[in-house]
């Protein structure tokens, strides 16, 4: 039996984060943090197969800043990022998931709150599978606690 994939959820709304976790826990090992600083610390400490990230946290669009920071990190830049946000026009996205300006938010996929459980599971599975295929084919190890 293969090891369960790991997902980190970064959202400053504890109730929403708990709901997302309840959905994803059916298929993945999940961890939740409630701000980008703790999210960054978690990513430095452990390896994850997917990051679910809110855009608006703290003083504004801190999720955007975190996504950009991840894409600049040589270890983390390939990890898939799924934005789960209540914002649509405010972050200048054309759905489904295409940025008006390339690189505005460097993420792999975007879903709008409230997210349907089946859609969340489908997006997570597709991103994790793509990530695994890219990394296993390239000889990189899967996400584990010891991989850092």
PyMOL commands that place a pseudoatom at each C-alpha (Angstrom):
pseudoatom trace, name=CA, resn=UNK, resi=1, chain=A, elem=C, hetatm=0, pos=[0.000, 0.000, 0.000]
pseudoatom trace, name=CA, resn=UNK, resi=2, chain=A, elem=C, hetatm=0, pos=[1.384, 3.400, -0.911]
pseudoatom trace, name=CA, resn=UNK, resi=3, chain=A, elem=C, hetatm=0, pos=[1.961, 6.150, 1.585]
pseudoatom trace, name=CA, resn=UNK, resi=4, chain=A, elem=C, hetatm=0, pos=[-0.794, 8.768, 1.884]
pseudoatom trace, name=CA, resn=UNK, resi=5, chain=A, elem=C, hetatm=0, pos=[0.020, 12.073, 0.244]
pseudoatom trace, name=CA, resn=UNK, resi=6, chain=A, elem=C, hetatm=0, pos=[0.443, 15.146, 2.435]
pseudoatom trace, name=CA, resn=UNK, resi=7, chain=A, elem=C, hetatm=0, pos=[-1.442, 18.442, 2.095]
pseudoatom trace, name=CA, resn=UNK, resi=8, chain=A, elem=C, hetatm=0, pos=[-0.808, 21.711, 3.906]
pseudoatom trace, name=CA, resn=UNK, resi=9, chain=A, elem=C, hetatm=0, pos=[-3.739, 24.107, 4.281]
pseudoatom trace, name=CA, resn=UNK, resi=10, chain=A, elem=C, hetatm=0, pos=[-2.942, 27.779, 4.956]
pseudoatom trace, name=CA, resn=UNK, resi=11, chain=A, elem=C, hetatm=0, pos=[-6.061, 29.823, 5.729]
pseudoatom trace, name=CA, resn=UNK, resi=12, chain=A, elem=C, hetatm=0, pos=[-6.700, 32.415, 8.432]
pseudoatom trace, name=CA, resn=UNK, resi=13, chain=A, elem=C, hetatm=0, pos=[-10.331, 31.356, 8.854]
pseudoatom trace, name=CA, resn=UNK, resi=14, chain=A, elem=C, hetatm=0, pos=[-10.235, 28.439, 11.328]
pseudoatom trace, name=CA, resn=UNK, resi=15, chain=A, elem=C, hetatm=0, pos=[-13.764, 27.294, 10.461]
pseudoatom trace, name=CA, resn=UNK, resi=16, chain=A, elem=C, hetatm=0, pos=[-13.124, 27.255, 6.719]
pseudoatom trace, name=CA, resn=UNK, resi=17, chain=A, elem=C, hetatm=0, pos=[-9.749, 25.540, 7.198]
pseudoatom trace, name=CA, resn=UNK, resi=18, chain=A, elem=C, hetatm=0, pos=[-11.426, 22.876, 9.357]
pseudoatom trace, name=CA, resn=UNK, resi=19, chain=A, elem=C, hetatm=0, pos=[-14.018, 22.287, 6.629]
pseudoatom trace, name=CA, resn=UNK, resi=20, chain=A, elem=C, hetatm=0, pos=[-11.370, 21.911, 3.923]
pseudoatom trace, name=CA, resn=UNK, resi=21, chain=A, elem=C, hetatm=0, pos=[-9.393, 19.615, 6.193]
pseudoatom trace, name=CA, resn=UNK, resi=22, chain=A, elem=C, hetatm=0, pos=[-12.454, 17.435, 6.838]
pseudoatom trace, name=CA, resn=UNK, resi=23, chain=A, elem=C, hetatm=0, pos=[-12.909, 16.991, 3.085]
pseudoatom trace, name=CA, resn=UNK, resi=24, chain=A, elem=C, hetatm=0, pos=[-9.252, 16.281, 2.335]
pseudoatom trace, name=CA, resn=UNK, resi=25, chain=A, elem=C, hetatm=0, pos=[-8.700, 14.031, 5.376]
pseudoatom trace, name=CA, resn=UNK, resi=26, chain=A, elem=C, hetatm=0, pos=[-10.729, 11.350, 3.628]
pseudoatom trace, name=CA, resn=UNK, resi=27, chain=A, elem=C, hetatm=0, pos=[-7.838, 10.807, 1.215]
pseudoatom trace, name=CA, resn=UNK, resi=28, chain=A, elem=C, hetatm=0, pos=[-4.784, 12.698, 2.455]
pseudoatom trace, name=CA, resn=UNK, resi=29, chain=A, elem=C, hetatm=0, pos=[-2.751, 13.442, 5.562]
pseudoatom trace, name=CA, resn=UNK, resi=30, chain=A, elem=C, hetatm=0, pos=[-3.419, 17.104, 6.208]
pseudoatom trace, name=CA, resn=UNK, resi=31, chain=A, elem=C, hetatm=0, pos=[-1.941, 19.848, 8.339]
pseudoatom trace, name=CA, resn=UNK, resi=32, chain=A, elem=C, hetatm=0, pos=[-3.453, 23.276, 8.950]
pseudoatom trace, name=CA, resn=UNK, resi=33, chain=A, elem=C, hetatm=0, pos=[-1.877, 26.599, 9.831]
pseudoatom trace, name=CA, resn=UNK, resi=34, chain=A, elem=C, hetatm=0, pos=[-3.616, 29.944, 10.033]
pseudoatom trace, name=CA, resn=UNK, resi=35, chain=A, elem=C, hetatm=0, pos=[-1.099, 32.432, 8.664]
pseudoatom trace, name=CA, resn=UNK, resi=36, chain=A, elem=C, hetatm=0, pos=[1.564, 32.606, 5.955]
pseudoatom trace, name=CA, resn=UNK, resi=37, chain=A, elem=C, hetatm=0, pos=[4.473, 32.758, 8.424]
pseudoatom trace, name=CA, resn=UNK, resi=38, chain=A, elem=C, hetatm=0, pos=[3.441, 29.479, 10.050]
pseudoatom trace, name=CA, resn=UNK, resi=39, chain=A, elem=C, hetatm=0, pos=[2.786, 28.083, 6.569]
pseudoatom trace, name=CA, resn=UNK, resi=40, chain=A, elem=C, hetatm=0, pos=[6.299, 28.965, 5.426]
pseudoatom trace, name=CA, resn=UNK, resi=41, chain=A, elem=C, hetatm=0, pos=[7.742, 27.455, 8.609]
pseudoatom trace, name=CA, resn=UNK, resi=42, chain=A, elem=C, hetatm=0, pos=[5.766, 24.241, 8.024]
pseudoatom trace, name=CA, resn=UNK, resi=43, chain=A, elem=C, hetatm=0, pos=[7.049, 24.025, 4.448]
pseudoatom trace, name=CA, resn=UNK, resi=44, chain=A, elem=C, hetatm=0, pos=[10.621, 24.433, 5.680]
pseudoatom trace, name=CA, resn=UNK, resi=45, chain=A, elem=C, hetatm=0, pos=[10.169, 21.720, 8.307]
pseudoatom trace, name=CA, resn=UNK, resi=46, chain=A, elem=C, hetatm=0, pos=[8.227, 19.060, 6.356]
pseudoatom trace, name=CA, resn=UNK, resi=47, chain=A, elem=C, hetatm=0, pos=[7.548, 18.089, 2.754]
pseudoatom trace, name=CA, resn=UNK, resi=48, chain=A, elem=C, hetatm=0, pos=[4.080, 18.272, 1.266]
pseudoatom trace, name=CA, resn=UNK, resi=49, chain=A, elem=C, hetatm=0, pos=[2.543, 17.080, -1.983]
pseudoatom trace, name=CA, resn=UNK, resi=50, chain=A, elem=C, hetatm=0, pos=[0.102, 20.007, -2.220]
pseudoatom trace, name=CA, resn=UNK, resi=51, chain=A, elem=C, hetatm=0, pos=[-0.423, 23.431, -0.689]
pseudoatom trace, name=CA, resn=UNK, resi=52, chain=A, elem=C, hetatm=0, pos=[-3.977, 24.771, -0.360]
pseudoatom trace, name=CA, resn=UNK, resi=53, chain=A, elem=C, hetatm=0, pos=[-3.621, 28.513, 0.104]
pseudoatom trace, name=CA, resn=UNK, resi=54, chain=A, elem=C, hetatm=0, pos=[-5.988, 31.378, 0.807]
pseudoatom trace, name=CA, resn=UNK, resi=55, chain=A, elem=C, hetatm=0, pos=[-5.206, 34.720, -0.872]
pseudoatom trace, name=CA, resn=UNK, resi=56, chain=A, elem=C, hetatm=0, pos=[-6.477, 37.252, 1.650]
pseudoatom trace, name=CA, resn=UNK, resi=57, chain=A, elem=C, hetatm=0, pos=[-4.872, 36.849, 5.065]
pseudoatom trace, name=CA, resn=UNK, resi=58, chain=A, elem=C, hetatm=0, pos=[-3.533, 39.241, 7.669]
pseudoatom trace, name=CA, resn=UNK, resi=59, chain=A, elem=C, hetatm=0, pos=[-2.728, 42.632, 6.206]
pseudoatom trace, name=CA, resn=UNK, resi=60, chain=A, elem=C, hetatm=0, pos=[-4.014, 41.901, 2.728]
pseudoatom trace, name=CA, resn=UNK, resi=61, chain=A, elem=C, hetatm=0, pos=[-3.013, 39.583, -0.086]
pseudoatom trace, name=CA, resn=UNK, resi=62, chain=A, elem=C, hetatm=0, pos=[-0.425, 37.691, 1.955]
pseudoatom trace, name=CA, resn=UNK, resi=63, chain=A, elem=C, hetatm=0, pos=[-1.300, 34.463, 0.153]
pseudoatom trace, name=CA, resn=UNK, resi=64, chain=A, elem=C, hetatm=0, pos=[-0.103, 36.025, -3.118]
pseudoatom trace, name=CA, resn=UNK, resi=65, chain=A, elem=C, hetatm=0, pos=[3.186, 36.954, -1.478]
pseudoatom trace, name=CA, resn=UNK, resi=66, chain=A, elem=C, hetatm=0, pos=[3.568, 33.438, -0.102]
pseudoatom trace, name=CA, resn=UNK, resi=67, chain=A, elem=C, hetatm=0, pos=[2.879, 31.870, -3.527]
pseudoatom trace, name=CA, resn=UNK, resi=68, chain=A, elem=C, hetatm=0, pos=[5.494, 34.124, -5.116]
pseudoatom trace, name=CA, resn=UNK, resi=69, chain=A, elem=C, hetatm=0, pos=[8.016, 33.268, -2.396]
pseudoatom trace, name=CA, resn=UNK, resi=70, chain=A, elem=C, hetatm=0, pos=[7.403, 29.551, -2.954]
pseudoatom trace, name=CA, resn=UNK, resi=71, chain=A, elem=C, hetatm=0, pos=[8.002, 29.876, -6.712]
pseudoatom trace, name=CA, resn=UNK, resi=72, chain=A, elem=C, hetatm=0, pos=[11.380, 31.514, -6.011]
pseudoatom trace, name=CA, resn=UNK, resi=73, chain=A, elem=C, hetatm=0, pos=[12.528, 28.786, -3.610]
pseudoatom trace, name=CA, resn=UNK, resi=74, chain=A, elem=C, hetatm=0, pos=[14.676, 26.128, -5.294]
pseudoatom trace, name=CA, resn=UNK, resi=75, chain=A, elem=C, hetatm=0, pos=[13.223, 23.311, -3.166]
pseudoatom trace, name=CA, resn=UNK, resi=76, chain=A, elem=C, hetatm=0, pos=[9.573, 24.369, -3.061]
pseudoatom trace, name=CA, resn=UNK, resi=77, chain=A, elem=C, hetatm=0, pos=[9.016, 25.900, -6.502]
pseudoatom trace, name=CA, resn=UNK, resi=78, chain=A, elem=C, hetatm=0, pos=[7.731, 22.669, -8.069]
pseudoatom trace, name=CA, resn=UNK, resi=79, chain=A, elem=C, hetatm=0, pos=[5.180, 21.937, -5.323]
pseudoatom trace, name=CA, resn=UNK, resi=80, chain=A, elem=C, hetatm=0, pos=[1.624, 22.416, -6.601]
pseudoatom trace, name=CA, resn=UNK, resi=81, chain=A, elem=C, hetatm=0, pos=[-0.311, 25.340, -5.138]
pseudoatom trace, name=CA, resn=UNK, resi=82, chain=A, elem=C, hetatm=0, pos=[-4.107, 25.333, -5.121]
pseudoatom trace, name=CA, resn=UNK, resi=83, chain=A, elem=C, hetatm=0, pos=[-5.600, 28.721, -4.316]
pseudoatom trace, name=CA, resn=UNK, resi=84, chain=A, elem=C, hetatm=0, pos=[-8.937, 28.538, -2.526]
pseudoatom trace, name=CA, resn=UNK, resi=85, chain=A, elem=C, hetatm=0, pos=[-10.357, 32.023, -2.350]
pseudoatom trace, name=CA, resn=UNK, resi=86, chain=A, elem=C, hetatm=0, pos=[-13.545, 33.996, -1.953]
pseudoatom trace, name=CA, resn=UNK, resi=87, chain=A, elem=C, hetatm=0, pos=[-12.194, 36.647, -4.279]
pseudoatom trace, name=CA, resn=UNK, resi=88, chain=A, elem=C, hetatm=0, pos=[-12.666, 36.674, -8.000]
pseudoatom trace, name=CA, resn=UNK, resi=89, chain=A, elem=C, hetatm=0, pos=[-12.542, 40.077, -9.649]
pseudoatom trace, name=CA, resn=UNK, resi=90, chain=A, elem=C, hetatm=0, pos=[-10.401, 41.540, -6.877]
pseudoatom trace, name=CA, resn=UNK, resi=91, chain=A, elem=C, hetatm=0, pos=[-7.462, 39.312, -7.781]
pseudoatom trace, name=CA, resn=UNK, resi=92, chain=A, elem=C, hetatm=0, pos=[-7.890, 39.763, -11.514]
pseudoatom trace, name=CA, resn=UNK, resi=93, chain=A, elem=C, hetatm=0, pos=[-8.526, 36.162, -12.490]
pseudoatom trace, name=CA, resn=UNK, resi=94, chain=A, elem=C, hetatm=0, pos=[-10.477, 34.904, -15.433]
pseudoatom trace, name=CA, resn=UNK, resi=95, chain=A, elem=C, hetatm=0, pos=[-11.995, 31.574, -14.560]
pseudoatom trace, name=CA, resn=UNK, resi=96, chain=A, elem=C, hetatm=0, pos=[-11.124, 28.776, -14.802]
pseudoatom trace, name=CA, resn=UNK, resi=97, chain=A, elem=C, hetatm=0, pos=[-7.782, 29.611, -13.255]
pseudoatom trace, name=CA, resn=UNK, resi=98, chain=A, elem=C, hetatm=0, pos=[-6.179, 31.714, -15.988]
pseudoatom trace, name=CA, resn=UNK, resi=99, chain=A, elem=C, hetatm=0, pos=[-4.454, 34.911, -14.874]
pseudoatom trace, name=CA, resn=UNK, resi=100, chain=A, elem=C, hetatm=0, pos=[-5.033, 38.109, -16.841]
pseudoatom trace, name=CA, resn=UNK, resi=101, chain=A, elem=C, hetatm=0, pos=[-1.363, 38.892, -16.417]
pseudoatom trace, name=CA, resn=UNK, resi=102, chain=A, elem=C, hetatm=0, pos=[0.980, 35.888, -16.572]
pseudoatom trace, name=CA, resn=UNK, resi=103, chain=A, elem=C, hetatm=0, pos=[2.599, 35.351, -13.210]
pseudoatom trace, name=CA, resn=UNK, resi=104, chain=A, elem=C, hetatm=0, pos=[0.183, 37.606, -11.309]
pseudoatom trace, name=CA, resn=UNK, resi=105, chain=A, elem=C, hetatm=0, pos=[-0.286, 34.764, -8.848]
pseudoatom trace, name=CA, resn=UNK, resi=106, chain=A, elem=C, hetatm=0, pos=[2.031, 31.861, -9.616]
pseudoatom trace, name=CA, resn=UNK, resi=107, chain=A, elem=C, hetatm=0, pos=[-0.266, 28.952, -8.785]
pseudoatom trace, name=CA, resn=UNK, resi=108, chain=A, elem=C, hetatm=0, pos=[-1.314, 25.733, -10.441]
pseudoatom trace, name=CA, resn=UNK, resi=109, chain=A, elem=C, hetatm=0, pos=[-5.057, 25.970, -9.930]
pseudoatom trace, name=CA, resn=UNK, resi=110, chain=A, elem=C, hetatm=0, pos=[-7.703, 28.196, -8.389]
pseudoatom trace, name=CA, resn=UNK, resi=111, chain=A, elem=C, hetatm=0, pos=[-11.115, 27.393, -6.918]
pseudoatom trace, name=CA, resn=UNK, resi=112, chain=A, elem=C, hetatm=0, pos=[-13.587, 29.842, -5.492]
pseudoatom trace, name=CA, resn=UNK, resi=113, chain=A, elem=C, hetatm=0, pos=[-15.099, 29.659, -2.000]
pseudoatom trace, name=CA, resn=UNK, resi=114, chain=A, elem=C, hetatm=0, pos=[-17.346, 28.020, -1.134]
pseudoatom trace, name=CA, resn=UNK, resi=115, chain=A, elem=C, hetatm=0, pos=[-15.801, 25.011, -2.831]
pseudoatom trace, name=CA, resn=UNK, resi=116, chain=A, elem=C, hetatm=0, pos=[-17.735, 21.875, -3.589]
pseudoatom trace, name=CA, resn=UNK, resi=117, chain=A, elem=C, hetatm=0, pos=[-16.158, 18.840, -1.875]
pseudoatom trace, name=CA, resn=UNK, resi=118, chain=A, elem=C, hetatm=0, pos=[-16.018, 16.758, -5.074]
pseudoatom trace, name=CA, resn=UNK, resi=119, chain=A, elem=C, hetatm=0, pos=[-14.382, 19.609, -6.995]
pseudoatom trace, name=CA, resn=UNK, resi=120, chain=A, elem=C, hetatm=0, pos=[-11.791, 20.081, -4.244]
pseudoatom trace, name=CA, resn=UNK, resi=121, chain=A, elem=C, hetatm=0, pos=[-10.967, 16.365, -4.218]
pseudoatom trace, name=CA, resn=UNK, resi=122, chain=A, elem=C, hetatm=0, pos=[-10.731, 16.283, -8.031]
pseudoatom trace, name=CA, resn=UNK, resi=123, chain=A, elem=C, hetatm=0, pos=[-8.403, 19.303, -8.186]
pseudoatom trace, name=CA, resn=UNK, resi=124, chain=A, elem=C, hetatm=0, pos=[-6.238, 17.997, -5.348]
pseudoatom trace, name=CA, resn=UNK, resi=125, chain=A, elem=C, hetatm=0, pos=[-5.928, 14.542, -6.920]
pseudoatom trace, name=CA, resn=UNK, resi=126, chain=A, elem=C, hetatm=0, pos=[-5.019, 15.942, -10.346]
pseudoatom trace, name=CA, resn=UNK, resi=127, chain=A, elem=C, hetatm=0, pos=[-2.376, 18.305, -8.958]
pseudoatom trace, name=CA, resn=UNK, resi=128, chain=A, elem=C, hetatm=0, pos=[-0.839, 15.660, -6.704]
pseudoatom trace, name=CA, resn=UNK, resi=129, chain=A, elem=C, hetatm=0, pos=[-0.747, 13.101, -9.517]
pseudoatom trace, name=CA, resn=UNK, resi=130, chain=A, elem=C, hetatm=0, pos=[0.905, 15.571, -11.891]
pseudoatom trace, name=CA, resn=UNK, resi=131, chain=A, elem=C, hetatm=0, pos=[3.449, 16.523, -9.224]
pseudoatom trace, name=CA, resn=UNK, resi=132, chain=A, elem=C, hetatm=0, pos=[4.211, 12.883, -8.456]
pseudoatom trace, name=CA, resn=UNK, resi=133, chain=A, elem=C, hetatm=0, pos=[4.630, 12.029, -12.143]
pseudoatom trace, name=CA, resn=UNK, resi=134, chain=A, elem=C, hetatm=0, pos=[6.980, 14.961, -12.731]
pseudoatom trace, name=CA, resn=UNK, resi=135, chain=A, elem=C, hetatm=0, pos=[9.081, 14.176, -9.678]
pseudoatom trace, name=CA, resn=UNK, resi=136, chain=A, elem=C, hetatm=0, pos=[9.174, 10.396, -9.697]
pseudoatom trace, name=CA, resn=UNK, resi=137, chain=A, elem=C, hetatm=0, pos=[10.063, 10.404, -13.386]
pseudoatom trace, name=CA, resn=UNK, resi=138, chain=A, elem=C, hetatm=0, pos=[12.854, 12.842, -12.629]
pseudoatom trace, name=CA, resn=UNK, resi=139, chain=A, elem=C, hetatm=0, pos=[14.218, 10.736, -9.808]
pseudoatom trace, name=CA, resn=UNK, resi=140, chain=A, elem=C, hetatm=0, pos=[13.117, 13.001, -6.966]
pseudoatom trace, name=CA, resn=UNK, resi=141, chain=A, elem=C, hetatm=0, pos=[11.883, 11.445, -3.772]
pseudoatom trace, name=CA, resn=UNK, resi=142, chain=A, elem=C, hetatm=0, pos=[8.236, 11.699, -2.733]
pseudoatom trace, name=CA, resn=UNK, resi=143, chain=A, elem=C, hetatm=0, pos=[7.275, 13.986, 0.109]
pseudoatom trace, name=CA, resn=UNK, resi=144, chain=A, elem=C, hetatm=0, pos=[8.371, 12.595, 3.464]
pseudoatom trace, name=CA, resn=UNK, resi=145, chain=A, elem=C, hetatm=0, pos=[9.364, 14.077, 6.789]
pseudoatom trace, name=CA, resn=UNK, resi=146, chain=A, elem=C, hetatm=0, pos=[12.971, 13.062, 6.212]
pseudoatom trace, name=CA, resn=UNK, resi=147, chain=A, elem=C, hetatm=0, pos=[13.193, 14.667, 2.769]
pseudoatom trace, name=CA, resn=UNK, resi=148, chain=A, elem=C, hetatm=0, pos=[14.341, 18.073, 4.026]
for i in range(1, 148): cmd.bond("trace and resi %d" % i, "trace and resi %d" % (i + 1))
show_as sticks, trace
zoom trace
